[in-house]
Amino acid sequence: MTTTAKDRFDFWIDRGGTFTDVIGRSGDGRLATLKLLSSSPAYPDAAVEGMRRNTQTDIIEARHMGGGSWVAYGWDQHGR
């Protein structure tokens, strides 16, 4: 699978005790913001859920790399 700059998303995530704020920037520069409950029975992890919703993909794997860095891999409904 080859990715291009337009396929890339950058995220800034602030996880607090009550809410997790997720800001996503798509490859074409569009910004999307979300505020999710940090702990919810609707999803296992607020940061991963925020990335999933912003990219509209199924996050297959997400790794916290330390500090504020995450790496997430996902595919859309067309397998891209």
N, CA, C, O and CB atoms as a CASP TS submission, in Angstrom:
PFRMAT TS
TARGET T0000
AUTHOR 0000-0000-0000
METHOD Language model
MODEL 1
PARENT N/A
ATOM      1  N   MET     1       0.841  -1.174   0.000  1.00  0.00           N
ATOM      2  CA  MET     1       0.000   0.000   0.000  1.00  0.00           C
ATOM      3  C   MET     1       0.884   1.234   0.000  1.00  0.00           C
ATOM      4  O   MET     1       1.796   1.341   0.820  1.00  0.00           O
ATOM      5  CB  MET     1      -0.956   0.000   1.209  1.00  0.00           C
ATOM      6  N   THR     2       0.630   2.158  -0.900  1.00  0.00           N
ATOM      7  CA  THR     2       1.381   3.398  -0.984  1.00  0.00           C
ATOM      8  C   THR     2       0.513   4.526  -0.474  1.00  0.00           C
ATOM      9  O   THR     2      -0.662   4.628  -0.825  1.00  0.00           O
ATOM     10  CB  THR     2       1.854   3.673  -2.428  1.00  0.00           C
ATOM     11  N   THR     3       1.101   5.377   0.362  1.00  0.00           N
ATOM     12  CA  THR     3       0.364   6.533   0.848  1.00  0.00           C
ATOM     13  C   THR     3       0.948   7.788   0.237  1.00  0.00           C
ATOM     14  O   THR     3       2.118   7.831  -0.143  1.00  0.00           O
ATOM     15  CB  THR     3       0.397   6.607   2.386  1.00  0.00           C
ATOM     16  N   THR     4       0.120   8.797   0.150  1.00  0.00           N
ATOM     17  CA  THR     4       0.545  10.097  -0.347  1.00  0.00           C
ATOM     18  C   THR     4       0.293  11.136   0.729  1.00  0.00           C
ATOM     19  O   THR     4      -0.315  10.840   1.757  1.00  0.00           O
ATOM     20  CB  THR     4      -0.194  10.468  -1.660  1.00  0.00           C
ATOM     21  N   ALA     5       0.764  12.357   0.490  1.00  0.00           N
ATOM     22  CA  ALA     5       0.573  13.427   1.471  1.00  0.00           C
ATOM     23  C   ALA     5      -0.905  13.673   1.750  1.00  0.00           C
ATOM     24  O   ALA     5      -1.268  14.021   2.874  1.00  0.00           O
ATOM     25  CB  ALA     5       1.230  14.716   0.982  1.00  0.00           C
ATOM     26  N   LYS     6      -1.761  13.500   0.751  1.00  0.00           N
ATOM     27  CA  LYS     6      -3.193  13.728   0.977  1.00  0.00           C
ATOM     28  C   LYS     6      -3.817  12.658   1.861  1.00  0.00           C
ATOM     29  O   LYS     6      -4.886  12.879   2.431  1.00  0.00           O
ATOM     30  CB  LYS     6      -3.927  13.781  -0.349  1.00  0.00           C
ATOM     31  N   ASP     7      -3.166  11.495   1.985  1.00  0.00           N
ATOM     32  CA  ASP     7      -3.660  10.416   2.837  1.00  0.00           C
ATOM     33  C   ASP     7      -3.252  10.596   4.300  1.00  0.00           C
ATOM     34  O   ASP     7      -3.764   9.905   5.181  1.00  0.00           O
ATOM     35  CB  ASP     7      -3.152   9.083   2.324  1.00  0.00           C
ATOM     36  N   ARG     8      -2.353  11.502   4.548  1.00  0.00           N
ATOM     37  CA  ARG     8      -1.773  11.659   5.873  1.00  0.00           C
ATOM     38  C   ARG     8      -2.650  12.558   6.756  1.00  0.00           C
ATOM     39  O   ARG     8      -3.254  13.520   6.283  1.00  0.00           O
ATOM     40  CB  ARG     8      -0.356  12.238   5.765  1.00  0.00           C
ATOM     41  N   PHE     9      -2.701  12.224   8.025  1.00  0.00           N
ATOM     42  CA  PHE     9      -3.370  13.045   9.029  1.00  0.00           C
ATOM     43  C   PHE     9      -2.374  13.338  10.140  1.00  0.00           C
ATOM     44  O   PHE     9      -1.572  12.480  10.510  1.00  0.00           O
ATOM     45  CB  PHE     9      -4.649  12.337   9.590  1.00  0.00           C
ATOM     46  N   ASP    10      -2.430  14.538  10.663  1.00  0.00           N
ATOM     47  CA  ASP    10      -1.671  14.908  11.853  1.00  0.00           C
ATOM     48  C   ASP    10      -2.669  15.149  12.966  1.00  0.00           C
ATOM     49  O   ASP    10      -3.746  15.702  12.739  1.00  0.00           O
ATOM     50  CB  ASP    10      -0.773  16.170  11.605  1.00  0.00           C
ATOM     51  N   PHE    11      -2.308  14.732  14.176  1.00  0.00           N
ATOM     52  CA  PHE    11      -3.207  14.880  15.318  1.00  0.00           C
ATOM     53  C   PHE    11      -2.520  15.552  16.484  1.00  0.00           C
ATOM     54  O   PHE    11      -1.327  15.361  16.720  1.00  0.00           O
ATOM     55  CB  PHE    11      -3.743  13.533  15.747  1.00  0.00           C
ATOM     56  N   TRP    12      -3.291  16.342  17.209  1.00  0.00           N
ATOM     57  CA  TRP    12      -2.886  16.906  18.486  1.00  0.00           C
ATOM     58  C   TRP    12      -3.947  16.472  19.480  1.00  0.00           C
ATOM     59  O   TRP    12      -5.134  16.730  19.283  1.00  0.00           O
ATOM     60  CB  TRP    12      -2.732  18.486  18.427  1.00  0.00           C
ATOM     61  N   ILE    13      -3.524  15.819  20.537  1.00  0.00           N
ATOM     62  CA  ILE    13      -4.460  15.221  21.493  1.00  0.00           C
ATOM     63  C   ILE    13      -4.112  15.692  22.893  1.00  0.00           C
ATOM     64  O   ILE    13      -2.958  15.631  23.318  1.00  0.00           O
ATOM     65  CB  ILE    13      -4.432  13.669  21.414  1.00  0.00           C
ATOM     66  N   ASP    14      -5.130  16.162  23.601  1.00  0.00           N
ATOM     67  CA  ASP    14      -4.985  16.565  24.996  1.00  0.00           C
ATOM     68  C   ASP    14      -5.941  15.714  25.814  1.00  0.00           C
ATOM     69  O   ASP    14      -7.156  15.910  25.770  1.00  0.00           O
ATOM     70  CB  ASP    14      -5.269  18.101  25.194  1.00  0.00           C
ATOM     71  N   ARG    15      -5.387  14.771  26.558  1.00  0.00           N
ATOM     72  CA  ARG    15      -6.209  13.869  27.358  1.00  0.00           C
ATOM     73  C   ARG    15      -6.252  14.402  28.787  1.00  0.00           C
ATOM     74  O   ARG    15      -5.228  14.514  29.462  1.00  0.00           O
ATOM     75  CB  ARG    15      -5.654  12.405  27.318  1.00  0.00           C
ATOM     76  N   GLY    16      -7.449  14.722  29.220  1.00  0.00           N
ATOM     77  CA  GLY    16      -7.637  15.189  30.589  1.00  0.00           C
ATOM     78  C   GLY    16      -8.403  14.157  31.392  1.00  0.00           C
ATOM     79  O   GLY    16      -8.721  13.076  30.896  1.00  0.00           O
ATOM     80  N   GLY    17      -8.693  14.498  32.633  1.00  0.00           N
ATOM     81  CA  GLY    17      -9.406  13.573  33.506  1.00  0.00           C
ATOM     82  C   GLY    17     -10.835  13.318  33.072  1.00  0.00           C
ATOM     83  O   GLY    17     -11.343  12.208  33.232  1.00  0.00           O
ATOM     84  N   THR    18     -11.494  14.335  32.521  1.00  0.00           N
ATOM     85  CA  THR    18     -12.892  14.199  32.107  1.00  0.00           C
ATOM     86  C   THR    18     -13.034  14.128  30.593  1.00  0.00           C
ATOM     87  O   THR    18     -13.769  13.288  30.074  1.00  0.00           O
ATOM     88  CB  THR    18     -13.713  15.360  32.643  1.00  0.00           C
ATOM     89  N   PHE    19     -12.336  15.004  29.889  1.00  0.00           N
ATOM     90  CA  PHE    19     -12.472  15.074  28.434  1.00  0.00           C
ATOM     91  C   PHE    19     -11.131  14.895  27.741  1.00  0.00           C
ATOM     92  O   PHE    19     -10.080  15.230  28.288  1.00  0.00           O
ATOM     93  CB  PHE    19     -13.095  16.403  28.024  1.00  0.00           C
ATOM     94  N   THR    20     -11.187  14.359  26.528  1.00  0.00           N
ATOM     95  CA  THR    20     -10.035  14.287  25.634  1.00  0.00           C
ATOM     96  C   THR    20     -10.369  15.122  24.410  1.00  0.00           C
ATOM     97  O   THR    20     -11.378  14.892  23.744  1.00  0.00           O
ATOM     98  CB  THR    20      -9.687  12.799  25.242  1.00  0.00           C
ATOM     99  N   ASP    21      -9.509  16.099  24.118  1.00  0.00           N
ATOM    100  CA  ASP    21      -9.674  16.948  22.939  1.00  0.00           C
ATOM    101  C   ASP    21      -8.772  16.419  21.837  1.00  0.00           C
ATOM    102  O   ASP    21      -7.594  16.140  22.061  1.00  0.00           O
ATOM    103  CB  ASP    21      -9.349  18.442  23.260  1.00  0.00           C
ATOM    104  N   VAL    22      -9.341  16.286  20.639  1.00  0.00           N
ATOM    105  CA  VAL    22      -8.598  15.770  19.491  1.00  0.00           C
ATOM    106  C   VAL    22      -8.731  16.772  18.356  1.00  0.00           C
ATOM    107  O   VAL    22      -9.839  17.122  17.951  1.00  0.00           O
ATOM    108  CB  VAL    22      -9.117  14.355  19.059  1.00  0.00           C
ATOM    109  N   ILE    23      -7.602  17.229  17.850  1.00  0.00           N
ATOM    110  CA  ILE    23      -7.568  18.096  16.673  1.00  0.00           C
ATOM    111  C   ILE    23      -6.860  17.310  15.585  1.00  0.00           C
ATOM    112  O   ILE    23      -5.752  16.814  15.789  1.00  0.00           O
ATOM    113  CB  ILE    23      -6.843  19.479  16.967  1.00  0.00           C
ATOM    114  N   GLY    24      -7.494  17.199  14.440  1.00  0.00           N
ATOM    115  CA  GLY    24      -6.903  16.482  13.313  1.00  0.00           C
ATOM    116  C   GLY    24      -6.774  17.399  12.116  1.00  0.00           C
ATOM    117  O   GLY    24      -7.665  18.200  11.836  1.00  0.00           O
ATOM    118  N   ARG    25      -5.653  17.277  11.406  1.00  0.00           N
ATOM    119  CA  ARG    25      -5.451  18.025  10.162  1.00  0.00           C
ATOM    120  C   ARG    25      -5.212  17.026   9.051  1.00  0.00           C
ATOM    121  O   ARG    25      -4.288  16.215   9.118  1.00  0.00           O
ATOM    122  CB  ARG    25      -4.256  19.033  10.277  1.00  0.00           C
ATOM    123  N   SER    26      -6.057  17.088   8.020  1.00  0.00           N
ATOM    124  CA  SER    26      -5.933  16.175   6.890  1.00  0.00           C
ATOM    125  C   SER    26      -4.831  16.658   5.952  1.00  0.00           C
ATOM    126  O   SER    26      -4.330  17.775   6.081  1.00  0.00           O
ATOM    127  CB  SER    26      -7.275  16.053   6.134  1.00  0.00           C
ATOM    128  N   GLY    27      -4.471  15.805   5.019  1.00  0.00           N
ATOM    129  CA  GLY    27      -3.422  16.129   4.069  1.00  0.00           C
ATOM    130  C   GLY    27      -3.711  17.354   3.224  1.00  0.00           C
ATOM    131  O   GLY    27      -2.787  18.010   2.742  1.00  0.00           O
ATOM    132  N   ASP    28      -4.986  17.669   3.040  1.00  0.00           N
ATOM    133  CA  ASP    28      -5.323  18.864   2.256  1.00  0.00           C
ATOM    134  C   ASP    28      -5.493  20.099   3.143  1.00  0.00           C
ATOM    135  O   ASP    28      -5.923  21.149   2.664  1.00  0.00           O
ATOM    136  CB  ASP    28      -6.603  18.623   1.456  1.00  0.00           C
ATOM    137  N   GLY    29      -5.157  19.981   4.435  1.00  0.00           N
ATOM    138  CA  GLY    29      -5.146  21.136   5.329  1.00  0.00           C
ATOM    139  C   GLY    29      -6.407  21.370   6.134  1.00  0.00           C
ATOM    140  O   GLY    29      -6.443  22.284   6.958  1.00  0.00           O
ATOM    141  N   ARG    30      -7.441  20.571   5.923  1.00  0.00           N
ATOM    142  CA  ARG    30      -8.675  20.757   6.684  1.00  0.00           C
ATOM    143  C   ARG    30      -8.471  20.357   8.140  1.00  0.00           C
ATOM    144  O   ARG    30      -7.803  19.366   8.436  1.00  0.00           O
ATOM    145  CB  ARG    30      -9.821  19.941   6.063  1.00  0.00           C
ATOM    146  N   LEU    31      -9.052  21.138   9.044  1.00  0.00           N
ATOM    147  CA  LEU    31      -8.978  20.843  10.473  1.00  0.00           C
ATOM    148  C   LEU    31     -10.323  20.331  10.970  1.00  0.00           C
ATOM    149  O   LEU    31     -11.377  20.791  10.530  1.00  0.00           O
ATOM    150  CB  LEU    31      -8.550  22.095  11.270  1.00  0.00           C
ATOM    151  N   ALA    32     -10.277  19.391  11.874  1.00  0.00           N
ATOM    152  CA  ALA    32     -11.483  18.875  12.527  1.00  0.00           C
ATOM    153  C   ALA    32     -11.175  18.748  14.010  1.00  0.00           C
ATOM    154  O   ALA    32     -10.089  18.310  14.389  1.00  0.00           O
ATOM    155  CB  ALA    32     -11.937  17.492  11.913  1.00  0.00           C
ATOM    156  N   THR    33     -12.128  19.128  14.842  1.00  0.00           N
ATOM    157  CA  THR    33     -11.932  19.029  16.285  1.00  0.00           C
ATOM    158  C   THR    33     -13.018  18.169  16.898  1.00  0.00           C
ATOM    159  O   THR    33     -14.156  18.151  16.429  1.00  0.00           O
ATOM    160  CB  THR    33     -11.922  20.421  16.933  1.00  0.00           C
ATOM    161  N   LEU    34     -12.654  17.460  17.950  1.00  0.00           N
ATOM    162  CA  LEU    34     -13.597  16.625  18.695  1.00  0.00           C
ATOM    163  C   LEU    34     -13.302  16.755  20.176  1.00  0.00           C
ATOM    164  O   LEU    34     -12.153  16.941  20.577  1.00  0.00           O
ATOM    165  CB  LEU    34     -13.516  15.137  18.245  1.00  0.00           C
ATOM    166  N   LYS    35     -14.328  16.658  20.974  1.00  0.00           N
ATOM    167  CA  LYS    35     -14.200  16.573  22.429  1.00  0.00           C
ATOM    168  C   LYS    35     -14.942  15.307  22.834  1.00  0.00           C
ATOM    169  O   LYS    35     -16.152  15.198  22.638  1.00  0.00           O
ATOM    170  CB  LYS    35     -14.780  17.868  23.166  1.00  0.00           C
ATOM    171  N   LEU    36     -14.213  14.355  23.398  1.00  0.00           N
ATOM    172  CA  LEU    36     -14.783  13.077  23.800  1.00  0.00           C
ATOM    173  C   LEU    36     -14.575  12.868  25.286  1.00  0.00           C
ATOM    174  O   LEU    36     -13.630  13.400  25.868  1.00  0.00           O
ATOM    175  CB  LEU    36     -14.162  11.922  22.999  1.00  0.00           C
ATOM    176  N   LEU    37     -15.447  12.100  25.893  1.00  0.00           N
ATOM    177  CA  LEU    37     -15.212  11.698  27.273  1.00  0.00           C
ATOM    178  C   LEU    37     -13.941  10.865  27.332  1.00  0.00           C
ATOM    179  O   LEU    37     -13.753   9.964  26.515  1.00  0.00           O
ATOM    180  CB  LEU    37     -16.423  10.906  27.841  1.00  0.00           C
ATOM    181  N   SER    38     -13.073  11.154  28.284  1.00  0.00           N
ATOM    182  CA  SER    38     -11.820  10.393  28.393  1.00  0.00           C
ATOM    183  C   SER    38     -12.072   8.934  28.730  1.00  0.00           C
ATOM    184  O   SER    38     -11.304   8.057  28.335  1.00  0.00           O
ATOM    185  CB  SER    38     -10.916  11.012  29.450  1.00  0.00           C
ATOM    186  N   SER    39     -13.142   8.676  29.457  1.00  0.00           N
ATOM    187  CA  SER    39     -13.503   7.307  29.810  1.00  0.00           C
ATOM    188  C   SER    39     -14.965   7.094  29.453  1.00  0.00           C
ATOM    189  O   SER    39     -15.848   7.776  29.973  1.00  0.00           O
ATOM    190  CB  SER    39     -13.246   7.019  31.326  1.00  0.00           C
ATOM    191  N   SER    40     -15.212   6.141  28.557  1.00  0.00           N
ATOM    192  CA  SER    40     -16.573   5.884  28.106  1.00  0.00           C
ATOM    193  C   SER    40     -16.735   4.408  27.777  1.00  0.00           C
ATOM    194  O   SER    40     -15.810   3.788  27.252  1.00  0.00           O
ATOM    195  CB  SER    40     -16.919   6.754  26.881  1.00  0.00           C
ATOM    196  N   PRO    41     -17.898   3.837  28.077  1.00  0.00           N
ATOM    197  CA  PRO    41     -18.141   2.449  27.672  1.00  0.00           C
ATOM    198  C   PRO    41     -18.352   2.308  26.163  1.00  0.00           C
ATOM    199  O   PRO    41     -18.393   1.189  25.652  1.00  0.00           O
ATOM    200  CB  PRO    41     -19.353   1.900  28.408  1.00  0.00           C
ATOM    201  N   ALA    42     -18.485   3.426  25.444  1.00  0.00           N
ATOM    202  CA  ALA    42     -18.737   3.383  24.002  1.00  0.00           C
ATOM    203  C   ALA    42     -17.478   3.101  23.179  1.00  0.00           C
ATOM    204  O   ALA    42     -17.581   2.710  22.016  1.00  0.00           O
ATOM    205  CB  ALA    42     -19.344   4.690  23.556  1.00  0.00           C
ATOM    206  N   TYR    43     -16.293   3.292  23.765  1.00  0.00           N
ATOM    207  CA  TYR    43     -15.036   3.060  23.054  1.00  0.00           C
ATOM    208  C   TYR    43     -13.943   2.766  24.079  1.00  0.00           C
ATOM    209  O   TYR    43     -13.996   3.255  25.208  1.00  0.00           O
ATOM    210  CB  TYR    43     -14.653   4.292  22.163  1.00  0.00           C
ATOM    211  N   PRO    44     -12.945   1.960  23.681  1.00  0.00           N
ATOM    212  CA  PRO    44     -11.903   1.574  24.648  1.00  0.00           C
ATOM    213  C   PRO    44     -10.883   2.673  24.935  1.00  0.00           C
ATOM    214  O   PRO    44     -10.322   2.705  26.030  1.00  0.00           O
ATOM    215  CB  PRO    44     -11.179   0.359  24.144  1.00  0.00           C
ATOM    216  N   ASP    45     -10.622   3.585  23.976  1.00  0.00           N
ATOM    217  CA  ASP    45      -9.618   4.622  24.159  1.00  0.00           C
ATOM    218  C   ASP    45     -10.058   5.888  23.436  1.00  0.00           C
ATOM    219  O   ASP    45     -10.327   5.854  22.236  1.00  0.00           O
ATOM    220  CB  ASP    45      -8.239   4.151  23.647  1.00  0.00           C
ATOM    221  N   ALA    46     -10.132   7.006  24.156  1.00  0.00           N
ATOM    222  CA  ALA    46     -10.642   8.247  23.574  1.00  0.00           C
ATOM    223  C   ALA    46      -9.734   8.786  22.473  1.00  0.00           C
ATOM    224  O   ALA    46     -10.231   9.303  21.472  1.00  0.00           O
ATOM    225  CB  ALA    46     -10.811   9.295  24.656  1.00  0.00           C
ATOM    226  N   ALA    47      -8.419   8.679  22.633  1.00  0.00           N
ATOM    227  CA  ALA    47      -7.498   9.188  21.609  1.00  0.00           C
ATOM    228  C   ALA    47      -7.658   8.409  20.301  1.00  0.00           C
ATOM    229  O   ALA    47      -7.738   9.006  19.228  1.00  0.00           O
ATOM    230  CB  ALA    47      -6.034   9.101  22.107  1.00  0.00           C
ATOM    231  N   VAL    48      -7.704   7.099  20.387  1.00  0.00           N
ATOM    232  CA  VAL    48      -7.868   6.267  19.190  1.00  0.00           C
ATOM    233  C   VAL    48      -9.240   6.507  18.564  1.00  0.00           C
ATOM    234  O   VAL    48      -9.359   6.577  17.340  1.00  0.00           O
ATOM    235  CB  VAL    48      -7.691   4.768  19.537  1.00  0.00           C
ATOM    236  N   GLU    49     -10.262   6.631  19.382  1.00  0.00           N
ATOM    237  CA  GLU    49     -11.606   6.907  18.861  1.00  0.00           C
ATOM    238  C   GLU    49     -11.652   8.246  18.138  1.00  0.00           C
ATOM    239  O   GLU    49     -12.288   8.363  17.091  1.00  0.00           O
ATOM    240  CB  GLU    49     -12.636   6.892  19.997  1.00  0.00           C
ATOM    241  N   GLY    50     -10.982   9.261  18.689  1.00  0.00           N
ATOM    242  CA  GLY    50     -10.934  10.560  18.031  1.00  0.00           C
ATOM    243  C   GLY    50     -10.223  10.501  16.688  1.00  0.00           C
ATOM    244  O   GLY    50     -10.664  11.127  15.724  1.00  0.00           O
ATOM    245  N   MET    51      -9.126   9.753  16.617  1.00  0.00           N
ATOM    246  CA  MET    51      -8.434   9.591  15.336  1.00  0.00           C
ATOM    247  C   MET    51      -9.316   8.841  14.344  1.00  0.00           C
ATOM    248  O   MET    51      -9.368   9.192  13.165  1.00  0.00           O
ATOM    249  CB  MET    51      -7.098   8.847  15.530  1.00  0.00           C
ATOM    250  N   ARG    52     -10.009   7.807  14.820  1.00  0.00           N
ATOM    251  CA  ARG    52     -10.891   7.028  13.943  1.00  0.00           C
ATOM    252  C   ARG    52     -11.991   7.908  13.370  1.00  0.00           C
ATOM    253  O   ARG    52     -12.266   7.865  12.171  1.00  0.00           O
ATOM    254  CB  ARG    52     -11.507   5.842  14.707  1.00  0.00           C
ATOM    255  N   ARG    53     -12.617   8.705  14.226  1.00  0.00           N
ATOM    256  CA  ARG    53     -13.710   9.569  13.746  1.00  0.00           C
ATOM    257  C   ARG    53     -13.208  10.639  12.792  1.00  0.00           C
ATOM    258  O   ARG    53     -13.870  10.933  11.796  1.00  0.00           O
ATOM    259  CB  ARG    53     -14.420  10.231  14.924  1.00  0.00           C
ATOM    260  N   ASN    54     -12.049  11.230  13.075  1.00  0.00           N
ATOM    261  CA  ASN    54     -11.515  12.273  12.198  1.00  0.00           C
ATOM    262  C   ASN    54     -11.140  11.731  10.830  1.00  0.00           C
ATOM    263  O   ASN    54     -11.352  12.404   9.822  1.00  0.00           O
ATOM    264  CB  ASN    54     -10.306  12.924  12.837  1.00  0.00           C
ATOM    265  N   THR    55     -10.592  10.539  10.777  1.00  0.00           N
ATOM    266  CA  THR    55     -10.155   9.982   9.489  1.00  0.00           C
ATOM    267  C   THR    55     -11.255   9.190   8.801  1.00  0.00           C
ATOM    268  O   THR    55     -11.141   8.865   7.619  1.00  0.00           O
ATOM    269  CB  THR    55      -8.942   9.094   9.689  1.00  0.00           C
ATOM    270  N   GLN    56     -12.316   8.878   9.530  1.00  0.00           N
ATOM    271  CA  GLN    56     -13.409   8.043   9.031  1.00  0.00           C
ATOM    272  C   GLN    56     -12.867   6.704   8.530  1.00  0.00           C
ATOM    273  O   GLN    56     -13.280   6.197   7.487  1.00  0.00           O
ATOM    274  CB  GLN    56     -14.177   8.770   7.902  1.00  0.00           C
ATOM    275  N   THR    57     -11.936   6.147   9.297  1.00  0.00           N
ATOM    276  CA  THR    57     -11.364   4.846   8.980  1.00  0.00           C
ATOM    277  C   THR    57     -11.466   3.955  10.203  1.00  0.00           C
ATOM    278  O   THR    57     -11.766   4.416  11.304  1.00  0.00           O
ATOM    279  CB  THR    57      -9.893   4.977   8.513  1.00  0.00           C
ATOM    280  N   ASP    58     -11.218   2.703   9.998  1.00  0.00           N
ATOM    281  CA  ASP    58     -11.078   1.773  11.104  1.00  0.00           C
ATOM    282  C   ASP    58      -9.615   1.762  11.486  1.00  0.00           C
ATOM    283  O   ASP    58      -8.767   1.340  10.701  1.00  0.00           O
ATOM    284  CB  ASP    58     -11.588   0.338  10.734  1.00  0.00           C
ATOM    285  N   ILE    59      -9.314   2.226  12.693  1.00  0.00           N
ATOM    286  CA  ILE    59      -7.936   2.208  13.160  1.00  0.00           C
ATOM    287  C   ILE    59      -7.580   0.760  13.452  1.00  0.00           C
ATOM    288  O   ILE    59      -8.149   0.146  14.354  1.00  0.00           O
ATOM    289  CB  ILE    59      -7.738   3.117  14.426  1.00  0.00           C
ATOM    290  N   ILE    60      -6.655   0.224  12.705  1.00  0.00           N
ATOM    291  CA  ILE    60      -6.237  -1.163  12.866  1.00  0.00           C
ATOM    292  C   ILE    60      -5.252  -1.275  14.018  1.00  0.00           C
ATOM    293  O   ILE    60      -5.290  -2.237  14.786  1.00  0.00           O
ATOM    294  CB  ILE    60      -5.611  -1.701  11.566  1.00  0.00           C
ATOM    295  N   GLU    61      -4.375  -0.294  14.135  1.00  0.00           N
ATOM    296  CA  GLU    61      -3.369  -0.321  15.179  1.00  0.00           C
ATOM    297  C   GLU    61      -3.013   1.111  15.553  1.00  0.00           C
ATOM    298  O   GLU    61      -2.866   1.960  14.674  1.00  0.00           O
ATOM    299  CB  GLU    61      -2.114  -1.107  14.725  1.00  0.00           C
ATOM    300  N   ALA    62      -2.875   1.382  16.815  1.00  0.00           N
ATOM    301  CA  ALA    62      -2.414   2.683  17.286  1.00  0.00           C
ATOM    302  C   ALA    62      -1.413   2.447  18.404  1.00  0.00           C
ATOM    303  O   ALA    62      -1.658   1.664  19.322  1.00  0.00           O
ATOM    304  CB  ALA    62      -3.605   3.574  17.772  1.00  0.00           C
ATOM    305  N   ARG    63      -0.290   3.130  18.313  1.00  0.00           N
ATOM    306  CA  ARG    63       0.762   2.978  19.316  1.00  0.00           C
ATOM    307  C   ARG    63       1.105   4.332  19.907  1.00  0.00           C
ATOM    308  O   ARG    63       1.351   5.294  19.180  1.00  0.00           O
ATOM    309  CB  ARG    63       2.017   2.323  18.706  1.00  0.00           C
ATOM    310  N   HIS    64       1.120   4.399  21.213  1.00  0.00           N
ATOM    311  CA  HIS    64       1.584   5.602  21.893  1.00  0.00           C
ATOM    312  C   HIS    64       3.102   5.519  21.935  1.00  0.00           C
ATOM    313  O   HIS    64       3.659   4.589  22.518  1.00  0.00           O
ATOM    314  CB  HIS    64       0.964   5.740  23.342  1.00  0.00           C
ATOM    315  N   MET    65       3.767   6.480  21.322  1.00  0.00           N
ATOM    316  CA  MET    65       5.213   6.428  21.159  1.00  0.00           C
ATOM    317  C   MET    65       5.952   7.145  22.291  1.00  0.00           C
ATOM    318  O   MET    65       7.178   7.256  22.257  1.00  0.00           O
ATOM    319  CB  MET    65       5.599   7.035  19.829  1.00  0.00           C
ATOM    320  N   GLY    66       5.220   7.626  23.283  1.00  0.00           N
ATOM    321  CA  GLY    66       5.838   8.366  24.378  1.00  0.00           C
ATOM    322  C   GLY    66       5.580   9.853  24.211  1.00  0.00           C
ATOM    323  O   GLY    66       5.412  10.348  23.097  1.00  0.00           O
ATOM    324  N   GLY    67       5.552  10.550  25.327  1.00  0.00           N
ATOM    325  CA  GLY    67       5.243  11.973  25.256  1.00  0.00           C
ATOM    326  C   GLY    67       3.884  12.170  24.630  1.00  0.00           C
ATOM    327  O   GLY    67       2.919  11.527  25.043  1.00  0.00           O
ATOM    328  N   GLY    68       3.783  13.038  23.649  1.00  0.00           N
ATOM    329  CA  GLY    68       2.518  13.284  22.970  1.00  0.00           C
ATOM    330  C   GLY    68       2.429  12.636  21.610  1.00  0.00           C
ATOM    331  O   GLY    68       1.566  13.007  20.814  1.00  0.00           O
ATOM    332  N   SER    69       3.303  11.670  21.311  1.00  0.00           N
ATOM    333  CA  SER    69       3.366  11.099  19.967  1.00  0.00           C
ATOM    334  C   SER    69       2.603   9.788  19.857  1.00  0.00           C
ATOM    335  O   SER    69       2.738   8.894  20.693  1.00  0.00           O
ATOM    336  CB  SER    69       4.805  10.881  19.564  1.00  0.00           C
ATOM    337  N   TRP    70       1.803   9.698  18.813  1.00  0.00           N
ATOM    338  CA  TRP    70       1.070   8.480  18.473  1.00  0.00           C
ATOM    339  C   TRP    70       1.343   8.137  17.027  1.00  0.00           C
ATOM    340  O   TRP    70       1.580   9.025  16.208  1.00  0.00           O
ATOM    341  CB  TRP    70      -0.452   8.645  18.721  1.00  0.00           C
ATOM    342  N   VAL    71       1.312   6.861  16.709  1.00  0.00           N
ATOM    343  CA  VAL    71       1.321   6.395  15.325  1.00  0.00           C
ATOM    344  C   VAL    71       0.089   5.515  15.174  1.00  0.00           C
ATOM    345  O   VAL    71      -0.124   4.592  15.960  1.00  0.00           O
ATOM    346  CB  VAL    71       2.660   5.612  14.958  1.00  0.00           C
ATOM    347  N   ALA    72      -0.719   5.805  14.161  1.00  0.00           N
ATOM    348  CA  ALA    72      -1.946   5.025  13.931  1.00  0.00           C
ATOM    349  C   ALA    72      -1.986   4.565  12.488  1.00  0.00           C
ATOM    350  O   ALA    72      -1.621   5.305  11.574  1.00  0.00           O
ATOM    351  CB  ALA    72      -3.217   5.857  14.269  1.00  0.00           C
ATOM    352  N   TYR    73      -2.432   3.339  12.294  1.00  0.00           N
ATOM    353  CA  TYR    73      -2.601   2.774  10.969  1.00  0.00           C
ATOM    354  C   TYR    73      -4.055   2.387  10.799  1.00  0.00           C
ATOM    355  O   TYR    73      -4.656   1.790  11.691  1.00  0.00           O
ATOM    356  CB  TYR    73      -1.668   1.556  10.748  1.00  0.00           C
ATOM    357  N   GLY    74      -4.623   2.731   9.644  1.00  0.00           N
ATOM    358  CA  GLY    74      -6.021   2.384   9.430  1.00  0.00           C
ATOM    359  C   GLY    74      -6.347   2.323   7.952  1.00  0.00           C
ATOM    360  O   GLY    74      -5.577   2.761   7.097  1.00  0.00           O
ATOM    361  N   TRP    75      -7.513   1.766   7.683  1.00  0.00           N
ATOM    362  CA  TRP    75      -7.999   1.649   6.327  1.00  0.00           C
ATOM    363  C   TRP    75      -9.447   2.100   6.271  1.00  0.00           C
ATOM    364  O   TRP    75     -10.203   1.931   7.228  1.00  0.00           O
ATOM    365  CB  TRP    75      -7.851   0.211   5.813  1.00  0.00           C
ATOM    366  N   ASP    76      -9.825   2.679   5.131  1.00  0.00           N
ATOM    367  CA  ASP    76     -11.220   3.088   4.981  1.00  0.00           C
ATOM    368  C   ASP    76     -12.049   1.894   4.504  1.00  0.00           C
ATOM    369  O   ASP    76     -11.543   0.777   4.401  1.00  0.00           O
ATOM    370  CB  ASP    76     -11.345   4.280   3.986  1.00  0.00           C
ATOM    371  N   GLN    77     -13.301   2.140   4.222  1.00  0.00           N
ATOM    372  CA  GLN    77     -14.211   1.057   3.845  1.00  0.00           C
ATOM    373  C   GLN    77     -13.843   0.435   2.513  1.00  0.00           C
ATOM    374  O   GLN    77     -14.384  -0.613   2.162  1.00  0.00           O
ATOM    375  CB  GLN    77     -15.631   1.564   3.789  1.00  0.00           C
ATOM    376  N   HIS    78     -12.928   1.054   1.751  1.00  0.00           N
ATOM    377  CA  HIS    78     -12.506   0.512   0.465  1.00  0.00           C
ATOM    378  C   HIS    78     -11.159  -0.206   0.568  1.00  0.00           C
ATOM    379  O   HIS    78     -10.585  -0.584  -0.454  1.00  0.00           O
ATOM    380  CB  HIS    78     -12.424   1.627  -0.570  1.00  0.00           C
ATOM    381  N   GLY    79     -10.651  -0.397   1.779  1.00  0.00           N
ATOM    382  CA  GLY    79      -9.392  -1.092   1.973  1.00  0.00           C
ATOM    383  C   GLY    79      -8.168  -0.258   1.695  1.00  0.00           C
ATOM    384  O   GLY    79      -7.094  -0.798   1.431  1.00  0.00           O
ATOM    385  N   ARG    80      -8.319   1.094   1.753  1.00  0.00           N
ATOM    386  CA  ARG    80      -7.176   1.975   1.482  1.00  0.00           C
ATOM    387  C   ARG    80      -6.640   2.534   2.773  1.00  0.00           C
ATOM    388  O   ARG    80      -5.676   3.300   2.762  1.00  0.00           O
ATOM    389  CB  ARG    80      -7.567   3.118   0.532  1.00  0.00           C
TER
END
